[in-house]
Amino acid sequence: MGTVLGHLKPELVWYHFEEICKHPRPSKFEEKIAAYVKSVGERLKLETIVDSCGNIIIKKPATPGLENLRTVILQGHIDMVCEKNRGVEHDFDNDPIQPYIDGEWVKAKGTTLGADNGIGVAAALAALEDKSLKHGPLECLFTVDEETGLTGASNLEQGLLKGSILINMDSEEEGSLYIGCSGGKNTQAFFKYTPDAVPADTAAYEIKVAGLVGGHSGLEIHSGRGNAIKIVTRLLTYAQENFGLRLAQIEGGNKHNAIPREAFAIVTVPKAKQTQFTDYVIEFNKTVKEENSTVEKSLEVSAEPHTAPANMLPKDVQAKLLLSLYAVPHGVVKMSADIPELVETSTNLATIKTENNTVQIVTSQRSSVASEIIDIVEMTASVFKLAGAEISFGDGYPGWKPNVSSEILGVFKSTFKKLYGKEPEVKAIHAGLECGIIGEKYPGLDMISFGPTMFGVHSPDEKLKIDTVPRFYELLQNVLQNIPKN
C-alpha cells in the first residue's frame, strides 16, 4: 500500500502513517495534514467536524449489534516537533518526512520522524477505515498544536463530543498504561537595571559551562542531571565575594521544558586578581566534574579572555540576581505517595538571558496535583520577589490526577493479560498530556493513554519500534470490543 512501509503489518496503520509523513505538519501550521485527515473522514462518508481552533472530529457509528456500548473517543495530535541534523536541507513547511527501515526500527532521514504523534493518528484513521473492527460508537479527535502550546486541547469547543471514555494514543512505551500526568505553569522574573560603566584596571573573561546532558524537564528531572545555570551561578557567587567579579552578561538554557545544558557569562575581574580567578576556575571545574561524574561525563567549566564589555550590571542588582539564582529551587520537590518512583512535583530553572538592560529568567513548575502547582509557583516567585524582581506567570495547563479505579483501566488490564499472558505496567508521567486539558473541558471522562515503543522523540534520533505497532493496534481492537455498555 505504501512505498516504503506498505509491507509492514497492520497494513492500514502503516499506510496512514506513511501518508501522514508525506504531509507537512509543523505546530501552528497544520493545514496540509488537517486536509488529509479531513479527507479520510469525507471519503468514508463519516460525520466530519472542524471546530473554530482547527481540531478535527470524525464520528463512526457502532458496528451493528454494539450500539449499546459506551461511546469512545480516540485522541491524538496532528502536529510534530520539527528538528533536523546540522547540515540537513529540509523545509518542514513543504518537504515530506522521509521514513526508512533500519533493522527493527522506523527512522527518518536527517529529521524527526513525527511518530509522536503520527502513529497514534494513523491508528485512529485505521480504526475509522477498518471494516473488520468491532466497536461501539467512535469519535476520533485530532488536535492541533500540542507540541508548542497545547493550543488545540485548550481551545477545544465544548458540546461536540458525546463520548464518556477517552483513549489517548500519545504514549511511547509498549506494555505501559498511563493514567495520570502533570500540569504545569511557567514563572518568569525580570531584573531591570541602569547599566554601570566598566571598572578601570579590569580584565574581561567569558565563563562557559558546557557539555551537560540536559533533557526533558519533566521526564528527566529526577535523574540527577546538572543544571548549567545553577553551576555558573555557584562560580559567579564565589568569585564575586572573593575576587571582586563584576557581571556584564549572563545567558543559559534555550527551552522552558528542558534542563539547561549550557550557560555563559561575560565578566570582569581586577587585573590584580586575574591569576587567583583563573586558578579558581580550574579548581572549580575539577570539583563539579567530580561531583557530577556519574551522570555528566562531558561537563567542562572554563574562563577564556574576552573583549571588554560595553557596560556592567550595577553591583546591587548583580548581588540580588545571584542570590536569587542560588536560592531558587530546582529539581524534584515531592515524590508521589500513590505511584512508586513517580515525581509528583518539580521545578526547573530553565533559561536566562540579558537583553535591553534586563536579565530575564524563565522557570517551569510541574505537578500532578493542582494545589501543589500553585504552591511551587509561589515558592519560586517568592525568591525572586525578595530580590526585587518583577514577576509574570504563564497561563499554565492542568494535570490529570491518577484514578486507579478507572473502568477503562480495568478493561485495558484484563484485555492485555488475556492477549499476552502478563500484567501491563500502570504508570503516570511527569510531563504534560492533553488528557488533563480535555478532561477539564469534558468533566467526568474516564481516560487512559497508551502507545507503541518510541525513543528519541523531539530529536532527529527519533525511532519507532516496528514490532510494537501490531500489538499496539491489536490491543486497541480488542479493547474496543470490550467497552462497557451504557
C-alpha positions as CSV (number, residue, x, y, z in Angstrom):
1,M,0.0,0.0,0.0
2,G,2.8,2.4,0.9
3,T,6.1,2.7,-1.0
4,V,8.5,2.1,2.0
5,L,6.3,0.8,4.8
6,G,3.5,-0.8,3.0
7,H,4.6,-4.4,3.5
8,L,4.5,-3.9,7.3
9,K,1.6,-5.1,9.4
10,P,-1.1,-3.9,10.2
11,E,-1.2,-2.5,6.7
12,L,-3.9,0.1,7.3
13,V,-1.9,1.7,10.2
14,W,1.3,1.8,8.3
15,Y,-0.4,3.1,5.1
16,H,-1.9,6.0,7.0
17,F,1.4,6.6,8.8
18,E,3.3,6.8,5.6
19,E,0.6,9.1,4.1
20,I,0.9,11.3,7.2
21,C,4.7,11.5,6.6
22,K,4.0,13.0,3.2
23,H,2.0,15.9,4.6
24,P,4.0,18.7,6.4
25,R,2.8,19.4,9.9
26,P,4.8,21.9,11.9
27,S,3.0,23.1,15.1
28,K,0.6,26.0,14.2
29,F,0.9,25.2,10.5
30,E,-1.1,22.0,10.2
31,E,-3.2,22.9,7.2
32,K,-1.8,20.2,4.9
33,I,-2.1,17.3,7.4
34,A,-5.5,18.6,8.5
35,A,-6.7,18.5,4.9
36,Y,-5.6,14.9,4.7
37,V,-7.2,13.8,8.0
38,K,-10.4,15.5,7.0
39,S,-10.3,13.9,3.5
40,V,-10.3,10.4,5.1
41,G,-13.5,11.1,7.0
42,E,-15.2,12.5,3.9
43,R,-14.0,9.6,1.7
44,L,-15.5,7.2,4.3
45,K,-18.7,9.3,4.3
46,L,-18.4,9.8,8.1
47,E,-19.6,12.9,10.0
48,T,-16.5,15.2,10.0
49,I,-16.4,18.4,12.1
50,V,-13.7,21.1,12.2
51,D,-14.0,23.3,15.3
52,S,-13.0,27.0,15.5
53,C,-9.5,26.1,16.6
54,G,-8.9,23.7,13.7
55,N,-9.4,20.5,15.7
56,I,-11.0,17.7,13.7
57,I,-13.6,15.3,15.0
58,I,-14.7,12.3,12.8
59,K,-17.6,10.1,14.1
60,K,-18.1,6.5,13.2
61,P,-21.3,4.6,14.0
62,A,-21.2,1.4,16.0
63,T,-20.8,-2.0,14.5
64,P,-24.4,-3.4,14.1
65,G,-25.3,-5.0,17.4
66,L,-22.9,-3.0,19.5
67,E,-24.8,0.3,19.6
68,N,-25.4,-0.1,23.3
69,L,-21.6,0.2,24.2
70,R,-20.4,3.5,25.7
71,T,-19.1,5.9,23.1
72,V,-15.3,6.0,23.0
73,I,-13.1,9.0,21.9
74,L,-9.8,8.1,20.2
75,Q,-7.5,11.0,20.5
76,G,-4.1,12.2,19.1
77,H,-2.4,15.4,17.9
78,I,-1.6,16.0,14.3
79,D,1.4,18.4,14.7
80,M,5.0,17.3,15.2
81,V,8.3,18.7,16.6
82,C,10.4,19.8,13.6
83,E,14.1,19.2,14.2
84,K,16.9,18.3,11.8
85,N,20.5,17.4,12.0
86,R,23.1,20.1,11.2
87,G,23.8,20.3,7.5
88,V,20.5,18.6,6.5
89,E,18.4,20.6,4.0
90,H,14.8,20.1,4.8
91,D,11.9,22.6,4.6
92,F,9.4,21.4,7.2
93,D,6.7,23.6,5.7
94,N,6.8,21.9,2.4
95,D,9.0,18.8,2.3
96,P,7.7,15.3,3.3
97,I,9.3,13.4,6.1
98,Q,11.4,10.5,4.6
99,P,10.9,7.4,6.7
100,Y,13.1,4.3,6.3
101,I,13.6,1.0,7.9
102,D,16.7,0.4,10.0
103,G,16.6,-3.2,11.3
104,E,13.7,-3.3,13.9
105,W,13.1,0.4,13.8
106,V,11.5,3.0,11.5
107,K,13.5,6.3,11.4
108,A,13.6,9.4,9.3
109,K,16.4,10.7,7.1
110,G,18.1,13.5,9.0
111,T,14.9,14.8,10.7
112,T,12.4,14.0,13.5
113,L,10.2,11.1,12.3
114,G,6.9,12.5,13.8
115,A,5.8,9.2,15.2
116,D,5.0,11.5,18.1
117,N,2.0,11.5,17.4
118,G,1.8,10.4,13.8
119,I,1.5,6.7,14.8
120,G,-1.4,7.4,17.1
121,V,-3.2,9.5,14.5
122,A,-2.6,6.6,12.0
123,A,-4.1,4.1,14.4
124,A,-7.2,6.3,14.8
125,L,-7.6,6.7,11.0
126,A,-7.1,2.9,10.6
127,A,-9.9,2.3,13.1
128,L,-12.2,4.6,11.1
129,E,-11.4,2.6,7.9
130,D,-11.1,-0.9,9.3
131,K,-14.2,-2.9,8.2
132,S,-13.2,-5.8,10.4
133,L,-13.1,-3.8,13.6
134,K,-15.9,-4.4,16.0
135,H,-16.7,-1.4,18.2
136,G,-19.4,0.8,19.8
137,P,-19.8,4.4,18.7
138,L,-16.5,6.0,17.9
139,E,-15.4,9.7,18.0
140,C,-11.9,10.3,16.7
141,L,-10.5,13.6,18.0
142,F,-7.4,15.1,16.2
143,T,-6.0,18.1,18.0
144,V,-3.7,20.9,16.7
145,D,-0.6,22.5,18.1
146,E,0.1,20.1,21.0
147,E,3.8,20.5,20.9
148,T,4.2,24.2,21.3
149,G,1.2,25.3,23.4
150,L,-1.4,22.5,23.8
151,T,-3.5,25.1,21.9
152,G,-5.9,22.7,20.3
153,A,-6.9,20.9,23.5
154,S,-7.0,24.2,25.4
155,N,-9.4,25.7,22.8
156,L,-11.5,22.6,22.1
157,E,-15.1,23.5,21.8
158,Q,-17.5,22.0,24.3
159,G,-20.5,20.1,23.3
160,L,-19.1,18.5,20.2
161,L,-18.1,15.2,21.8
162,K,-20.6,12.7,23.3
163,G,-18.2,10.0,24.5
164,S,-17.6,9.1,28.1
165,I,-14.3,7.3,27.6
166,L,-11.1,8.8,26.1
167,I,-8.2,6.8,24.8
168,N,-5.2,9.0,24.2
169,M,-2.6,7.4,21.9
170,D,0.3,9.6,22.6
171,S,2.4,7.5,24.9
172,E,5.7,5.9,24.0
173,E,6.2,2.6,25.8
174,E,4.5,-0.7,24.8
175,G,3.1,-2.5,27.8
176,S,2.6,0.6,29.8
177,L,-0.8,2.2,30.5
178,Y,-0.8,5.8,31.7
179,I,-3.5,7.1,34.0
180,G,-2.1,10.5,35.0
181,C,0.1,13.3,34.0
182,S,1.4,16.6,35.5
183,G,0.1,20.0,34.9
184,G,2.4,22.9,34.7
185,K,3.0,26.7,34.8
186,N,5.9,29.0,34.0
187,T,7.2,31.7,36.3
188,Q,9.3,34.5,34.9
189,A,11.5,37.0,36.7
190,F,12.8,40.3,35.3
191,F,15.8,42.2,36.8
192,K,15.8,45.6,35.1
193,Y,18.7,48.0,35.6
194,T,20.5,51.1,34.5
195,P,24.0,49.9,33.4
196,D,27.3,50.8,35.1
197,A,30.5,51.7,33.4
198,V,33.2,49.0,33.1
199,P,35.5,49.3,36.1
200,A,39.1,50.5,35.4
201,D,42.1,48.2,35.6
202,T,40.0,45.0,35.0
203,A,40.3,42.1,32.6
204,A,37.3,40.6,30.9
205,Y,36.5,36.8,30.6
206,E,33.9,34.6,29.1
207,I,32.9,31.9,31.5
208,K,31.4,28.8,29.9
209,V,29.6,25.8,31.4
210,A,29.0,23.3,28.7
211,G,28.8,19.6,27.9
212,L,25.9,18.7,30.2
213,V,23.4,16.0,29.2
214,G,20.3,18.3,29.6
215,G,17.0,16.6,28.8
216,H,13.2,16.9,29.3
217,S,12.5,18.9,32.5
218,G,9.6,16.5,33.4
219,L,10.8,13.1,32.3
220,E,14.5,13.5,33.4
221,I,14.1,16.0,36.4
222,H,14.8,13.1,38.9
223,S,17.9,11.8,37.1
224,G,20.5,13.9,38.9
225,R,21.5,15.8,35.7
226,G,23.4,19.1,36.2
227,N,21.8,22.5,35.6
228,A,24.2,24.8,33.8
229,I,22.6,27.9,35.2
230,K,23.0,26.6,38.8
231,I,26.6,25.7,38.1
232,V,27.6,29.1,36.6
233,T,25.7,30.9,39.5
234,R,27.8,29.0,42.0
235,L,31.0,30.1,40.3
236,L,29.9,33.7,39.9
237,T,28.8,34.0,43.5
238,Y,32.2,32.8,44.9
239,A,34.2,34.9,42.5
240,Q,32.0,38.0,43.3
241,E,32.8,37.6,47.0
242,N,36.5,36.7,46.7
243,F,37.8,38.3,43.6
244,G,35.6,41.3,43.0
245,L,34.0,39.8,39.9
246,R,31.5,42.0,38.0
247,L,28.9,40.7,35.7
248,A,28.1,42.2,32.3
249,Q,26.0,39.4,30.7
250,I,24.6,36.0,31.5
251,E,22.9,33.5,29.2
252,G,21.8,29.9,29.6
253,G,19.3,27.3,28.5
254,N,17.0,27.6,25.5
255,K,13.7,26.0,26.3
256,H,11.3,26.2,29.2
257,N,10.8,22.5,29.2
258,A,14.5,21.4,29.1
259,I,17.1,21.2,31.7
260,P,19.8,23.8,30.6
261,R,22.8,22.1,29.1
262,E,24.9,25.3,28.7
263,A,25.4,28.7,30.4
264,F,27.7,31.6,29.6
265,A,28.7,34.8,31.4
266,I,30.8,37.8,30.4
267,V,32.6,39.1,33.5
268,T,35.4,41.3,34.6
269,V,37.9,40.9,37.5
270,P,40.5,43.3,38.7
271,K,43.8,42.7,36.9
272,A,45.5,42.2,40.3
273,K,43.1,39.2,40.9
274,Q,43.4,37.6,37.4
275,T,45.7,34.7,38.4
276,Q,43.7,33.9,41.5
277,F,40.5,33.9,39.5
278,T,41.7,31.7,36.7
279,D,43.3,29.3,39.2
280,Y,39.9,29.1,41.0
281,V,38.0,28.3,37.7
282,I,40.4,25.4,37.1
283,E,39.8,24.0,40.6
284,F,36.1,24.7,40.3
285,N,36.0,22.7,37.1
286,K,37.6,19.7,38.8
287,T,35.2,20.0,41.7
288,V,32.0,20.0,39.7
289,K,33.3,17.3,37.3
290,E,33.9,15.1,40.3
291,E,30.6,15.8,41.9
292,N,28.7,15.0,38.7
293,S,31.0,12.3,37.3
294,T,28.4,9.5,37.3
295,V,25.9,11.4,35.2
296,E,27.8,14.2,33.4
297,K,30.7,12.7,31.5
298,S,31.4,15.7,29.3
299,L,30.9,18.7,31.7
300,E,33.5,21.4,31.3
301,V,33.8,24.8,33.0
302,S,36.2,27.3,31.6
303,A,37.2,31.0,31.6
304,E,38.7,32.5,28.5
305,P,39.9,36.1,27.9
306,H,37.2,38.2,26.2
307,T,37.0,41.7,24.8
308,A,35.9,44.3,27.3
309,P,32.1,44.6,27.5
310,A,30.2,47.8,26.8
311,N,28.8,48.1,30.4
312,M,28.0,46.1,33.6
313,L,25.1,45.3,35.9
314,P,25.1,47.6,38.9
315,K,26.6,45.9,42.0
316,D,23.4,45.8,43.9
317,V,21.4,44.2,41.0
318,Q,24.2,41.7,40.4
319,A,24.2,40.7,44.1
320,K,20.4,40.3,44.2
321,L,20.4,38.4,40.9
322,L,23.0,35.9,42.1
323,L,21.4,35.4,45.5
324,S,18.1,34.6,43.9
325,L,19.6,32.2,41.3
326,Y,21.4,30.5,44.1
327,A,18.3,30.2,46.3
328,V,15.6,29.4,43.8
329,P,14.6,25.7,43.9
330,H,15.4,23.4,41.0
331,G,14.6,19.7,40.8
332,V,12.2,17.3,42.5
333,V,10.1,18.8,45.2
334,K,7.9,15.8,46.1
335,M,7.5,12.2,45.0
336,S,4.2,10.6,44.7
337,A,2.9,8.5,47.7
338,D,0.5,6.6,45.4
339,I,2.6,5.6,42.4
340,P,6.2,4.3,43.1
341,E,9.0,6.3,41.6
342,L,6.7,8.9,40.1
343,V,7.7,12.6,40.6
344,E,4.7,14.4,41.8
345,T,6.0,18.0,41.9
346,S,9.1,19.6,40.5
347,T,10.6,22.9,39.2
348,N,13.1,23.7,36.5
349,L,15.4,26.7,36.4
350,A,15.2,26.8,32.6
351,T,16.6,29.8,30.8
352,I,18.3,33.1,31.5
353,K,19.2,35.9,29.1
354,T,20.5,39.5,29.2
355,E,18.8,41.9,26.8
356,N,17.9,45.6,26.7
357,N,19.2,46.2,30.3
358,T,17.1,43.4,31.6
359,V,18.0,39.9,32.9
360,Q,15.1,37.6,32.2
361,I,14.7,34.2,33.9
362,V,12.2,31.5,33.0
363,T,11.3,28.7,35.4
364,S,8.9,25.9,34.8
365,Q,6.8,24.2,37.6
366,R,5.0,20.8,37.2
367,S,2.7,18.7,39.4
368,S,0.0,16.1,39.1
369,V,-1.8,17.9,42.0
370,A,-3.3,21.2,41.1
371,S,-2.8,22.8,44.5
372,E,0.8,21.8,44.5
373,I,1.4,23.6,41.2
374,I,0.1,26.8,42.9
375,D,2.4,26.1,45.9
376,I,5.6,25.6,44.0
377,V,4.9,28.6,41.7
378,E,4.5,30.8,44.8
379,M,7.7,29.3,46.3
380,T,9.6,30.1,43.2
381,A,8.2,33.6,42.7
382,S,8.8,34.4,46.4
383,V,12.6,34.0,45.9
384,F,12.6,36.5,43.0
385,K,10.2,38.9,44.8
386,L,12.6,39.1,47.8
387,A,15.3,40.1,45.4
388,G,13.2,42.9,43.9
389,A,12.5,41.3,40.5
390,E,9.3,41.8,38.5
391,I,7.3,38.6,38.1
392,S,5.0,37.3,35.5
393,F,3.2,33.9,35.0
394,G,2.3,31.8,32.1
395,D,-1.3,30.5,31.6
396,G,-0.4,27.0,32.6
397,Y,-2.2,23.8,31.9
398,P,-4.0,21.3,34.2
399,G,-2.7,17.9,35.3
400,W,-4.5,14.6,35.2
401,K,-4.8,13.0,38.6
402,P,-4.4,9.2,38.5
403,N,-7.5,7.1,39.2
404,V,-6.5,3.6,39.9
405,S,-10.2,2.6,40.0
406,S,-10.8,3.7,36.4
407,E,-13.2,1.5,34.5
408,I,-11.3,1.8,31.2
409,L,-8.1,0.9,33.0
410,G,-9.8,-2.3,34.1
411,V,-10.8,-3.1,30.6
412,F,-7.2,-2.5,29.3
413,K,-5.6,-4.6,32.0
414,S,-7.9,-7.6,31.6
415,T,-7.6,-7.4,27.8
416,F,-3.8,-7.1,27.9
417,K,-3.5,-10.1,30.2
418,K,-5.8,-12.2,28.0
419,L,-3.8,-11.3,24.9
420,Y,-0.2,-11.5,26.3
421,G,-0.4,-13.6,29.5
422,K,1.1,-10.9,31.7
423,E,0.1,-7.7,33.5
424,P,0.7,-4.3,31.9
425,E,2.5,-1.6,33.9
426,V,0.2,1.1,35.2
427,K,2.0,4.5,35.3
428,A,1.7,8.2,35.4
429,I,4.0,10.6,33.6
430,H,5.7,13.7,35.0
431,A,5.0,15.6,31.8
432,G,2.0,17.1,30.0
433,L,-0.5,15.1,28.1
434,E,-3.7,16.6,26.6
435,C,-5.8,14.4,28.8
436,G,-5.7,16.9,31.7
437,I,-7.0,19.8,29.5
438,I,-9.6,17.7,27.6
439,G,-10.8,16.3,31.0
440,E,-11.3,19.9,32.2
441,K,-13.3,20.7,29.1
442,Y,-15.4,17.5,29.4
443,P,-15.6,16.7,33.1
444,G,-16.2,13.1,34.1
445,L,-14.3,11.5,31.2
446,D,-12.7,8.1,32.0
447,M,-9.3,8.4,30.4
448,I,-6.2,6.3,29.6
449,S,-3.1,6.8,27.4
450,F,-1.1,4.1,25.6
451,G,1.1,3.7,22.6
452,P,3.9,1.6,20.9
453,T,7.6,2.0,21.7
454,M,9.5,5.1,20.6
455,F,12.8,6.6,21.5
456,G,14.4,9.9,20.9
457,V,11.2,11.8,20.2
458,H,11.6,15.6,19.5
459,S,15.1,14.9,18.0
460,P,16.4,13.6,14.7
461,D,17.3,10.4,16.6
462,E,13.5,9.6,16.9
463,K,12.7,5.9,16.1
464,L,9.6,3.8,16.2
465,K,9.9,0.0,17.1
466,I,8.2,-1.9,14.3
467,D,7.1,-5.0,16.1
468,T,5.3,-3.0,18.8
469,V,2.9,-1.4,16.3
470,P,0.9,-4.6,15.6
471,R,0.5,-5.3,19.3
472,F,-0.5,-1.6,19.9
473,Y,-3.3,-1.9,17.3
474,E,-4.3,-5.4,18.4
475,L,-4.8,-4.2,21.9
476,L,-6.9,-1.2,20.7
477,Q,-9.0,-3.6,18.5
478,N,-9.7,-5.9,21.4
479,V,-10.3,-3.2,24.0
480,L,-12.9,-1.6,21.7
481,Q,-14.9,-4.9,21.6
482,N,-14.9,-5.0,25.4
483,I,-16.1,-1.5,26.2
484,P,-18.8,-1.4,29.0
485,K,-22.4,-1.0,28.0
486,N,-24.3,2.3,28.6
